[in-house]
């Protein structure tokens, strides 16, 4: 449970006999000022002292490790949760904006063959507050650097569409209380069709990204096992419904793997799939993970990455290469929660979860 799971009524209950407006001041302090309860100075000192000691307002995220890369432009935090679960959050500063990559689950059950989180296995869902608290942490860090957190992407640990009620609840808080616009939020999925269908009915204009990585079922079945349940034809139909309902463009994520999904035939298949949906394609060089290496999955050479993207563009596909960030601290795409979380868990005397729930 996080302090950011509490609504105004619950905060009022914590304040006991204090006037109702104090609960609103506490709420504004948590979300607008990004303050710790004991540092909300519009509240009287006695109330601040009580709030600082209140177990119901203790942070849910306990920092286990912090690492930075890219000359300080990328920071990764490993957080310990109640019950000895671990999640990771990444903050990336770009010249004109700052983006937080947040987790929606502790671990992941999707078992994608190139992803370190999938290798670690699934542990549990995150609550609304645990998701929001990651954004608050990143926003505070950005502010300390003289920056403002502009974007939030649900591309960290976990499959957001498998935790939809809490993800939607967090989206409402991020937009309504933290003041980050809906169009600056992106939810990623490996293709959970019921989740995409539910997402299409939401009023918020949040972006959708699909981790595609293969445009034929045989290869995608191997790389992303959930494709056996939701094959490409069904995914395509779901995305057509999504676009017809929302009138928003879909982005495909494509992690290039040497000799696996970077061939000329992959260009043709992806181009056909993307053009029919007028989708944008993010081409991403695969980042090394222990599990991927053991399966012979390695990133494509830089020249092939460029030629792959150029070949898509030549076929009228809107495609760009996404720059890799944080690879040296295992903060890049596909690297979250590899050995780092397990090593820290063991050093803290915890027993990390490694069972795989595919």
Secondary structure, DSSP 8 states (H G I E B T S, - for coil): --GGG--HHHHHHHTTTS-HHHHHHHHHHHHTS---GGG-TTS-HHHHHHHHH-GGGS-S-EEEEEEEEGGGTEEEEEEE-TTS-EEEEEEEE-SS-EEEE--SEEE-SS--TT-HHHHH-EEEE--HHHHHHHHHHHHHHHHHTT----EEEE-SSS-GGGSHHHHHHHHHHHHHTT---GGGEEEEES--HHHHHHHHT-SS--EEEEE---SSHHHHHHH-GGGGTS-HHHHHHHHHHHHHHH---EEEEEEEBTTTT-SHHHHHHHHHHHHHHT-EEEEEE----HHHHHTT--B--HHHHHHHHHHHHHTT-EEEE-----GGGT-STT-TTSHHHHHHHHHTT---------
